Amino acid sequence: MTSQVDQSEAVDGSDGDENRSGPGDGRPGDGRPGAAVPASAQGRHGKPVRRLDRVIIRFAGDSGDGMQLTGDRFTSETASFGNDLSTLPNFPAEIRAPAGTLPGVSSFQLHFADHDILTPGDAPNVLVAMNPAALKANLADLPRGAEIIVNTDEFTKRALAKVGYAADPLGDGSLEAYHLHKVPLTSLTLEALKDSGLARKDAERAKNMFALGLLSWMYHRPTGGTETFLRSKFAKKPQIAEANISAFRAGWNFGETTESFATSYEVAPAKLPPGRYRNISGNLALSYGLIAAARRSGLPLYLGSYPITPASDILHELSKHKNFGVRTFQAEDEIAGIGAALGAAFGGALGVTTTSGPGIALKSETIGLAVSLELPLLVVDIQRGGPSTGLPTKTEQADLLQAMFGRNGEAPVPIVAPATPAECFDAALEAARIAVTYRTPVFLLSDGYLANGSEPWRIPEVDELPAVDPDFATGPNREDGAFWPYQRDPKTLARPWALPGTPGLEHRIGGIEKQDGTGNISYDPANHDFMVRTRQAKVDGIAVPPAEVDDPSGEARVLVLGWGSTYGPITAAVRRVRADGGEIAQAHLRHLNPFPANLGTVLRSYDKVIVPEMNLGQLALLLRAKYLVDAESYNQVRGLPFKAAQLADVLWAAIGTLDEEDHR
C-alpha cells in the first residue's frame, strides 16, 4: 500500500517507541500502549474512542491459522493510514507444524505509532490467541494490564492437555492480571458463513479474517484495501473470496455491537518527512534495490540462486520483473547458482547470487574465484540461526566472520550490512557501486529479522539514486597496442572489465594466479606476494563514508556500537537511557570491510565501548584485533532480536561501572 504524506514538519527525533508512558502507571517503556491523548470521541454506537500514541499487537495461532496473512493485512492497512510501524513475523520452519502444539505456534507482531519508532516493541499490548498453545507460548511476554482476545472454541480438554494445562486458564483466575476477552471466533465465523455454501472445514478457515475484522474495528484501520486484496487473491475462487470478506465484515460488526468491547482505540498518523510512502519488507526492498542498481548502471541483472529460507523471497520477487531486463535462474544447487552468476558477470551483467549461511559455505570456492578474476559479483546472505540447518526461520547475525574470512588463501571481500528493512534498498545500491567500481565480489549481509520485517519506506525519485558506471574496456590499454587485463586504475586499483567478443581485448581467464598486468599464469613467488597485497589494498582503499557518532552532549563516556539489524533495539535503548538522564554515545556500522577510516579514532575517544550482537562477539573480535581497544561484547543467539529494555539495562550498567571507578 502507498500513502501520500505532505508534512511541513519532519520527524523530530523524539524519544520515540521506547519511552512513552503507558496509561496505567506512567512508567517509561513498560510495554503498554502509549499515553492516551486527553481528547476522546464517540463511535457510531456510542462507544468511547480512546486515543493512543502507539500500540503493539501480536496475532498468534497454529501455523495453518493464517496469522502471517492476518498480520500482513493489518500492517498494510496501517501503512496506508499513515502510521509509522515495525513488524516481527515469527513462524516455525516446518511447512505444517503439529497443530495445537507449542512448536507449531506462528505469530506476527506489529508496533504502530503516531511518531517515529524503531522496533516491533518489547511486549505486546494486545494478544490475539487462536488456541491454548498460542496463549501459553506468548503469555510470558505480556505486561500486566494487556488485552488478551482468545478463541474460546479451541479451549477444549484435549487441546489444553496437549500443551500441559491442568486447568482451563480462562476460568481458573490465572489471567486476572489481564483484560481478557473470550470470543468464540470459530462459532461466530461459522454463523456468519452459514449461507455461504462452504463446507464447515472451509468456512472455519476464515476465522482469521473474523479476528482481523474485529481488530480493524478496535483500532480504526481502513478496510477497503483488505477487501480488494481478498478478491484479488481468490479471483479464481470467488466463493472463497466472498466468504472471507463476509467473515471480515462480521468481525468488524461484532466489535461495533458487542458489549464485550466497550472501547475502541485510535492512533493518529505519524508526522513523516514529505514523500510517497509504502510498507516494505527487507527482502522486497533489497530486490527493488538490485533492480535499481541494474537500471542505474545500464547492466542487465542476472540472479543465479538456489531456494533457501529466508532468502527465497528475493528469487521469487525478481522473477516477476523480466520487463526490467532481469533474468533469474533457479539452479540445481548453491554451487551452480553462483557459478552462473559469476559467468554472467564475465559476460557483462550485474551478477547476483542469494542464499543464507549454509549456502555461503557451498559458494565459498566460487567467491574465491571471483576474487581472483576480479569481477563484480553481489553475494547476498540473509543470515539465519546456525550452524548447519540450524533455525531456518529465526534470525541471527553470525556469518560475519564467514563473510570476512570464509575462503582459502588471502581473499578479501567488501562487506555491506543494512540496518533496517527499508535500508536494504540502499545497501543493494551501495554493494553494486562497490562491486562495479572496484571489480570485486561484495557481501551484502542482511538477516531474517530484516528480511521478513517491514516498515514505511519513502519511495525515492530516480534522480536521487546514485549512478553506477561500469566503464567497460573498449580498446587496447598499452602504447604498443596490446591489452593487459590486469593493468589497474591507479585510483581504485580496479582492472579493466572487458566484455567477451570485443575485438582486440582477448585475454586469458582462470583461477590460477596471474602475472601482474598481463594476466598470464604465474608461479613466481614475488609476483604472488605482490598480487595478494594488491588485492588487499584494493579492498582497503574502497571509499566508504566515515563513522557517524550520535553524542548530543559530547559528554558521554560510553559508546554503544552495532551493525546490521541491531540498529533498532540499540537506538531504542539509547533513547531510553537519555530520557532518564544518562549520557550515552551511539555509532552504527554499515560497512564492515573496509571499516570507516575514522573508526579507530572514534573507538579510542570513549572510556568504554559496548558491542551488542546476535552472535558470540564476532564484530567485537575484529575491533579488538584491528584497533587494540577493549570492546566489550553483549551477545544473544536466541533466534530473536534484542529487546530495548534489556539493552538499556546493559548500557546503564556500563555507565555505572565507570562512575564506580571514578569514586574509588
C-alpha positions in Angstrom: 0.0 0.0 0.0 1.1 3.6 -0.5 0.2 6.8 1.2 0.9 10.3 0.3 2.4 12.4 3.1 2.9 16.1 2.8 4.1 17.3 6.2 5.9 20.6 6.7 7.3 19.2 10.0 9.9 16.4 9.8 10.2 13.7 12.4 11.8 15.5 15.4 14.0 12.7 16.7 12.0 12.4 20.0 12.3 9.5 22.3 10.0 7.5 20.1 8.9 4.0 20.7 10.7 3.2 23.9 9.9 5.8 26.4 6.3 6.9 26.0 4.3 6.3 29.2 1.6 3.8 29.5 -1.9 4.6 30.7 -1.5 2.6 33.9 1.4 3.6 36.0 3.2 6.1 33.7 6.5 4.2 33.7 8.6 4.8 30.6 8.8 2.0 28.2 6.8 -0.5 30.2 5.5 -2.2 27.1 2.0 -0.9 27.5 0.1 1.2 24.9 1.4 4.7 24.6 -0.1 7.6 26.6 -3.7 8.2 25.9 -4.4 11.6 24.4 -6.9 13.5 26.7 -9.4 14.1 23.9 -12.0 11.4 23.2 -14.8 10.7 20.8 -17.8 8.5 20.4 -18.2 5.6 18.0 -21.2 5.1 15.8 -22.9 3.1 18.6 -22.0 5.5 21.3 -18.9 3.6 22.4 -16.0 5.8 23.6 -12.9 6.1 21.4 -9.6 6.3 23.3 -6.6 7.9 21.5 -3.2 6.4 22.0 0.2 7.3 20.6 1.3 3.7 20.0 0.1 0.1 20.2 1.8 -3.3 19.9 -0.4 -6.2 18.7 0.6 -9.9 18.4 -1.5 -12.4 16.4 -0.8 -16.0 17.4 -2.1 -19.4 16.4 -1.3 -22.6 14.6 1.0 -22.3 11.5 -2.1 -23.1 9.5 -4.3 -20.4 11.0 -3.2 -17.7 8.7 -1.5 -15.5 11.3 1.1 -14.2 8.9 -1.5 -13.2 6.4 -3.6 -11.6 9.1 -0.7 -9.6 10.4 0.4 -8.6 6.9 -3.1 -7.3 6.0 -3.3 -5.4 9.3 0.1 -4.0 8.6 -0.8 -2.9 5.0 -3.9 -1.0 6.2 -1.8 0.6 9.0 0.7 1.7 6.5 -2.0 3.2 4.2 -3.4 5.0 7.2 0.0 6.7 7.7 1.3 5.3 11.0 5.0 4.6 11.5 5.3 0.9 12.1 7.7 -2.1 12.6 6.8 -5.8 12.4 8.2 -9.1 13.6 6.9 -12.2 11.9 7.8 -15.4 13.8 6.9 -18.8 12.5 8.0 -22.5 12.6 10.4 -23.9 10.0 8.0 -26.8 9.2 5.6 -26.2 6.3 2.8 -27.6 8.6 3.9 -27.9 12.2 2.0 -30.1 14.5 -1.4 -28.5 15.2 -2.1 -27.3 18.7 1.5 -27.7 19.9 3.9 -25.2 21.3 6.4 -25.8 18.5 3.7 -25.2 16.0 2.8 -21.7 17.1 3.1 -19.0 14.5 2.9 -15.3 15.4 3.1 -11.8 13.9 3.8 -8.8 16.0 3.1 -5.2 14.8 4.1 -2.0 16.5 2.5 1.1 15.1 2.5 4.7 16.3 1.9 8.4 15.7 5.6 9.1 15.9 9.0 7.7 14.9 9.5 4.1 16.1 12.4 1.7 15.6 11.4 -1.8 16.8 8.4 -4.2 16.8 8.2 -3.5 20.5 9.4 -5.3 23.6 6.0 -6.6 24.8 2.5 -6.7 23.2 -0.3 -4.6 24.5 -2.8 -7.0 22.7 -2.5 -10.7 22.1 -4.9 -12.5 19.8 -4.6 -16.2 20.7 -6.4 -18.6 18.4 -5.8 -21.7 20.7 -4.3 -22.7 24.1 -0.8 -23.3 22.5 -0.8 -19.7 21.3 -1.8 -18.4 24.7 0.8 -20.4 26.6 3.6 -19.7 24.1 3.1 -15.9 24.3 1.7 -15.2 27.8 5.1 -14.6 29.4 5.8 -11.7 27.0 2.6 -9.8 28.1 2.8 -6.9 30.7 0.1 -6.6 33.4 -3.0 -5.0 32.0 -2.5 -6.2 28.5 -5.6 -7.2 26.5 -6.0 -10.9 25.5 -8.5 -12.0 22.9 -8.9 -15.7 22.9 -10.8 -18.1 20.6 -12.8 -20.0 23.3 -13.9 -22.6 20.8 -10.4 -24.1 20.8 -10.1 -24.4 24.6 -11.2 -28.0 24.7 -9.9 -30.5 27.3 -7.9 -32.3 24.6 -6.3 -29.0 23.3 -5.5 -27.9 26.9 -3.9 -31.2 27.8 -1.8 -31.2 24.6 0.1 -28.1 25.9 0.2 -29.0 29.6 -2.7 -27.0 31.0 -4.1 -28.9 34.0 -7.0 -26.5 34.2 -8.6 -24.1 31.8 -6.7 -20.7 32.2 -9.8 -18.9 31.0 -11.7 -19.8 34.2 -9.1 -20.6 36.9 -8.2 -17.0 37.7 -4.6 -17.2 36.3 -5.4 -14.4 33.8 -6.7 -11.9 36.3 -3.8 -9.5 35.7 -5.0 -9.0 32.1 -8.1 -7.7 30.3 -9.5 -11.0 29.0 -12.0 -11.1 26.0 -13.4 -14.5 25.5 -14.7 -14.7 21.9 -16.0 -17.8 20.2 -14.2 -16.9 16.9 -14.8 -20.2 15.2 -18.6 -20.4 16.1 -19.1 -16.7 15.1 -17.4 -17.3 11.8 -19.5 -20.4 11.0 -22.6 -18.5 11.9 -21.6 -15.6 9.6 -20.9 -18.1 6.7 -23.9 -20.4 7.3 -25.4 -19.4 3.9 -22.1 -19.3 2.0 -22.4 -22.8 0.7 -19.0 -23.7 2.0 -18.3 -26.9 3.9 -17.7 -26.5 7.6 -13.9 -27.1 7.3 -13.6 -24.5 4.6 -15.7 -22.0 6.5 -13.6 -22.4 9.7 -10.5 -21.3 7.8 -12.0 -17.8 7.6 -11.8 -17.3 11.4 -8.6 -15.3 11.0 -10.5 -12.8 8.8 -13.1 -12.5 11.6 -10.3 -11.7 14.0 -8.8 -9.2 11.5 -12.2 -7.5 11.2 -12.5 -7.3 15.0 -9.0 -5.8 15.4 -9.6 -3.4 12.5 -12.7 -2.1 14.3 -10.8 -1.8 17.6 -8.0 0.3 16.1 -9.9 2.1 13.3 -8.0 0.5 10.5 -9.1 1.0 6.9 -11.0 -1.9 5.4 -11.2 -1.3 1.7 -7.7 -2.5 0.9 -8.2 -5.8 2.6 -11.5 -6.5 0.7 -9.7 -5.6 -2.6 -6.8 -7.9 -1.6 -9.1 -10.8 -0.9 -11.0 -10.5 -4.1 -7.6 -10.4 -6.0 -6.1 -13.3 -4.0 -9.1 -15.6 -4.6 -10.0 -14.2 -8.0 -10.3 -17.8 -9.4 -12.4 -18.8 -6.3 -15.0 -16.1 -5.9 -17.0 -18.1 -3.4 -13.9 -18.3 -1.1 -13.2 -14.6 -1.6 -16.7 -13.5 -0.6 -16.7 -15.9 2.4 -13.5 -14.3 3.7 -14.9 -10.8 3.1 -18.1 -11.8 4.9 -16.1 -13.1 7.9 -14.0 -9.9 7.9 -17.1 -7.7 7.9 -18.7 -9.9 10.6 -15.7 -9.4 12.8 -15.9 -5.6 12.4 -19.7 -5.6 13.2 -19.1 -7.8 16.2 -16.8 -5.3 17.7 -19.2 -2.5 16.9 -22.2 -4.1 18.5 -21.0 -6.5 21.3 -20.8 -5.3 24.9 -17.5 -7.3 25.3 -15.6 -4.4 23.7 -16.6 -1.2 25.4 -13.9 1.0 23.9 -12.1 1.3 20.5 -8.7 3.0 20.0 -7.3 5.5 17.6 -3.6 6.0 16.7 -3.1 9.1 14.6 -0.9 9.1 11.5 2.8 9.8 12.1 4.5 13.0 11.0 6.9 11.7 8.4 9.1 13.7 6.1 7.3 14.6 2.8 7.1 12.0 0.2 5.3 9.0 -1.2 5.4 6.0 1.2 4.7 2.3 1.1 5.1 -0.5 3.6 8.1 -2.7 2.6 9.9 -5.7 3.9 13.7 -6.1 3.8 13.7 -8.7 1.1 11.4 -6.7 -1.1 13.4 -3.6 -0.6 16.6 -5.5 -1.4 15.0 -6.8 -4.6 14.0 -3.3 -5.7 17.5 -2.1 -4.8 19.0 -4.7 -7.1 16.7 -3.7 -10.0 17.5 0.0 -9.4 21.3 -0.7 -9.4 20.9 -2.6 -12.7 19.0 0.3 -14.3 21.3 3.0 -12.9 24.4 1.1 -14.3 22.8 0.1 -17.6 23.6 -3.5 -16.9 21.2 -6.5 -17.3 20.5 -8.1 -13.9 21.2 -11.8 -13.6 20.3 -13.8 -10.5 21.7 -17.3 -10.1 20.2 -18.8 -7.0 19.1 -21.9 -5.1 16.0 -21.6 -2.9 16.8 -21.3 0.8 14.9 -19.7 3.8 14.9 -16.8 4.4 16.4 -15.6 1.1 14.0 -17.3 -1.3 11.6 -14.3 -1.5 14.3 -12.4 -3.4 14.3 -15.0 -6.2 10.5 -15.0 -6.2 10.3 -11.3 -6.5 13.0 -10.8 -9.1 11.4 -13.5 -11.3 8.4 -11.1 -11.7 10.5 -8.3 -13.3 11.6 -9.6 -16.7 10.3 -6.2 -18.1 13.3 -4.6 -16.4 15.8 -6.9 -18.1 16.0 -9.2 -15.1 16.9 -12.8 -15.7 16.5 -15.4 -12.9 18.0 -18.8 -12.8 16.8 -21.3 -10.2 19.8 -23.6 -10.1 20.0 -27.2 -9.0 22.3 -26.3 -6.1 24.1 -23.5 -4.5 27.4 -24.0 -6.4 25.6 -23.9 -9.8 23.8 -20.7 -8.8 26.9 -18.7 -8.0 28.8 -20.2 -10.9 26.1 -19.0 -13.3 26.1 -15.6 -11.6 29.8 -15.2 -12.0 29.6 -16.3 -15.6 27.0 -13.6 -16.2 29.4 -11.1 -14.6 32.1 -12.2 -17.0 29.7 -11.6 -19.8 28.9 -8.0 -18.7 25.8 -8.4 -16.5 25.3 -7.4 -12.9 25.7 -10.9 -11.4 23.9 -11.7 -8.1 23.6 -14.8 -6.0 21.3 -15.1 -3.0 21.4 -17.5 -0.1 21.6 -18.0 3.7 24.6 -19.1 5.8 24.7 -22.8 4.9 24.7 -21.8 1.2 27.6 -19.4 1.7 29.7 -22.4 2.8 29.0 -24.1 -0.6 29.6 -20.9 -2.6 33.0 -20.1 -0.9 35.2 -21.6 -3.7 33.5 -19.6 -6.4 33.6 -16.5 -4.3 37.4 -17.1 -4.1 37.4 -17.5 -7.9 35.6 -14.1 -8.2 38.3 -12.5 -6.0 41.0 -13.9 -8.3 39.2 -13.0 -11.5 38.4 -9.5 -10.0 34.9 -9.4 -11.5 31.9 -7.6 -9.9 29.5 -10.1 -8.1 27.0 -9.5 -5.4 26.7 -12.2 -2.8 23.5 -11.7 -0.7 23.5 -13.6 2.6 20.2 -13.4 4.5 21.6 -14.7 7.8 19.7 -17.2 10.0 20.4 -19.3 13.0 23.1 -21.9 12.6 25.2 -24.0 12.4 24.2 -26.4 9.7 20.4 -26.3 9.0 20.0 -24.6 12.4 17.0 -22.4 12.8 15.8 -21.7 9.2 13.1 -19.2 10.2 14.9 -17.5 13.0 17.3 -14.6 12.9 21.0 -14.4 13.7 24.0 -12.3 12.6 26.6 -15.0 13.0 28.0 -15.1 9.4 30.3 -12.0 9.8 33.5 -14.0 10.2 32.5 -16.4 7.4 31.9 -13.4 5.1 35.2 -11.9 6.2 37.5 -15.0 6.1 35.5 -18.0 4.8 37.7 -18.7 1.7 41.0 -20.3 1.1 44.0 -18.1 0.8 44.0 -14.3 1.1 40.7 -13.5 -0.5 39.4 -10.1 0.9 35.8 -9.2 0.1 34.0 -6.0 0.9 31.0 -6.3 3.3 27.9 -4.1 3.4 25.2 -4.5 6.1 21.8 -2.7 6.1 20.4 -1.6 9.5 16.6 -1.6 8.7 14.2 -3.3 6.3 13.9 -0.1 4.2 17.7 0.4 4.2 18.1 -2.9 2.3 17.3 -0.9 -0.8 20.2 1.5 -0.3 22.5 -1.4 0.7 21.9 -3.1 -2.6 22.8 0.0 -4.5 25.9 0.5 -2.4 27.0 -3.1 -2.8 26.6 -2.8 -6.6 28.5 0.5 -6.7 31.5 -1.1 -4.9 31.4 -4.3 -6.9 31.2 -2.5 -10.3 33.7 0.3 -9.4 36.3 -1.8 -7.8 35.8 -5.1 -9.8 35.3 -7.3 -6.8 32.7 -9.6 -5.3 30.8 -7.9 -2.4 28.9 -9.4 0.5 25.6 -7.9 1.4 24.7 -9.2 4.9 21.0 -9.0 5.8 19.2 -11.3 8.2 15.9 -12.9 8.9 14.7 -10.1 11.1 15.3 -7.5 8.4 14.2 -9.8 5.5 10.7 -10.6 7.0 10.2 -7.4 9.0 8.7 -4.3 7.4 8.4 -0.6 7.9 7.3 2.5 5.9 9.7 3.4 3.1 9.8 6.7 1.3 9.9 5.9 -2.4 12.9 7.8 -3.8 12.9 9.8 -7.0 15.0 8.2 -9.8 17.4 11.2 -10.0 18.1 10.8 -6.2 19.7 7.4 -6.9 23.5 7.2 -7.4 24.7 6.4 -10.9 26.9 3.3 -11.3 29.4 3.4 -14.3 30.6 0.0 -15.5 33.2 1.7 -17.6 33.8 -1.3 -19.9 37.2 -1.5 -21.7 36.8 -0.5 -25.3 40.3 -0.9 -26.7 44.0 -1.6 -26.1 45.5 0.0 -22.9 49.2 -0.3 -23.8 51.2 2.0 -26.1 52.2 -1.0 -28.2 48.5 -1.7 -28.9 48.3 -4.6 -26.5 45.6 -5.2 -24.0 46.6 -6.1 -20.5 43.6 -7.4 -18.4 45.3 -6.7 -15.1 46.6 -3.2 -15.8 45.0 -1.3 -13.0 43.2 2.1 -12.5 45.8 3.9 -10.3 43.0 5.4 -8.1 40.8 2.3 -7.5 43.3 -0.5 -8.4 40.4 -2.0 -10.4 41.3 -4.0 -13.5 39.6 -3.4 -16.9 36.2 -5.1 -17.4 36.5 -6.5 -21.0 33.4 -7.9 -22.5 33.9 -11.3 -24.3 33.9 -10.8 -28.0 35.2 -7.3 -28.0 37.9 -7.1 -30.8 41.4 -6.7 -29.5 40.6 -7.5 -25.9 41.2 -11.2 -25.9 42.8 -12.4 -22.7 43.3 -15.5 -20.5 40.9 -16.1 -17.6 41.0 -18.6 -14.8 41.7 -19.3 -11.1 45.4 -19.8 -11.2 47.5 -16.9 -10.0 48.1 -14.2 -12.7 51.1 -12.2 -13.6 50.6 -8.6 -12.7 49.4 -6.6 -15.8 49.4 -9.3 -18.4 47.2 -11.8 -16.6 49.4 -14.7 -17.8 49.7 -17.7 -15.5 52.4 -17.1 -12.9 54.0 -19.2 -10.2 56.6 -16.5 -9.3 56.8 -16.0 -5.5 57.4 -12.3 -5.7 54.5 -11.8 -8.1 52.1 -13.8 -5.9 53.1 -11.7 -2.9 52.5 -8.5 -5.0 49.1 -9.7 -6.3 47.9 -10.7 -2.8 48.9 -7.4 -1.4 47.4 -5.5 -4.3 44.0 -7.3 -4.0 44.0 -6.5 -0.3 45.0 -2.8 -0.9 42.1 -2.5 -3.4 39.6 -3.5 -0.8 41.3 -1.5 1.9 41.1 1.6 -0.4 37.4 1.4 -1.1 35.8 4.8 -0.4 33.2 4.4 2.4 31.5 7.1 4.5 33.1 8.0 7.9 31.5 6.5 11.0 29.0 9.0 12.4 28.6 9.3 16.1 25.4 10.4 17.8 26.6 12.1 21.0 24.3 15.1 21.6 26.0 16.5 24.6 29.6 15.5 23.8 29.9 14.4 27.4 29.3 10.6 27.0 32.0 8.2 28.2 30.3 5.1 26.9 29.9 4.3 23.2 27.5 1.6 22.0 28.5 0.3 18.6 26.3 -2.0 16.4 25.9 -3.4 13.0 23.1 -4.8 10.9 19.6 -5.3 12.4 20.7 -4.5 16.0 20.2 -0.8 15.0 16.5 -0.6 16.0 16.9 -2.1 19.5 20.1 -0.3 20.2 18.7 3.1 19.2 15.6 2.5 21.2 17.7 1.6 24.2 19.8 4.7 23.8 16.6 6.8 23.7 15.5 5.3 27.0 18.8 5.9 28.7 18.9 9.6 27.5 15.3 10.1 28.5 16.2 9.1 32.0 19.2 11.4 32.2 22.0 9.1 31.1 24.9 10.2 28.8 25.5 7.6 26.0 27.0 7.8 22.5 26.0 5.6 19.6 27.5 4.6 16.3 26.3 2.0 13.8 28.4 0.4 11.0 27.0 -0.2 7.5 30.4 -1.0 6.1 32.3 -3.9 7.8 35.1 -4.4 5.3 36.7 -2.0 4.9 35.8 -0.2 8.2 35.3 3.5 8.0 38.7 5.3 8.1 37.9 7.2 11.3 36.6 4.2 13.2 39.8 3.7 15.3 39.7 7.4 16.4 36.1 7.1 17.3 36.6 4.0 19.4 39.6 5.5 21.3 37.5 8.6 22.1 35.4 6.7 24.7 36.3 5.1 28.0 34.1 2.1 27.3 32.8 0.5 24.1 29.8 -1.9 24.2 29.1 -4.1 21.1 25.7 -5.9 21.2 25.5 -8.7 18.6 23.3 -11.6 17.8 26.3 -13.9 17.8 29.1 -14.7 20.3 31.1 -11.5 19.6 32.3 -11.5 16.0 32.5 -7.8 15.4 34.0 -7.2 18.8 36.7 -9.8 17.9 37.5 -7.8 14.8 37.6 -4.5 16.6 39.8 -5.7 19.3 42.2 -7.3 16.8 42.4 -4.3 14.5 42.3 -1.3 16.9 43.5 -2.8 20.2 40.6 -1.4 22.0 38.8 -3.2 24.9 35.5 -3.6 23.1 33.0 -5.4 25.4 30.5 -7.8 23.8 26.9 -8.2 24.8 25.5 -11.2 23.0 22.5 -13.4 22.5 21.7 -16.1 20.0 18.1 -16.9 20.7 16.8 -16.5 17.2 15.0 -13.3 18.2 16.1 -9.6 18.2 17.2 -7.8 21.3 14.7 -6.1 23.5 15.2 -2.4 24.1 14.7 -2.6 27.8 17.3 -5.4 28.0 19.9 -3.3 26.2 19.0 -0.2 28.2 19.9 -2.1 31.4 23.2 -3.1 29.9 24.1 0.5 29.0 23.2 1.7 32.4 25.4 -0.9 33.9 28.3 0.3 31.7 27.7 3.9 32.8 27.5 2.8 36.4 30.8 0.8 36.2 32.6 4.0 35.1 31.0 6.0 37.9 32.1 3.5 40.5 35.7 3.5 39.2 35.7 7.3 39.5 34.8 7.1 43.2 37.4 4.6 44.1 
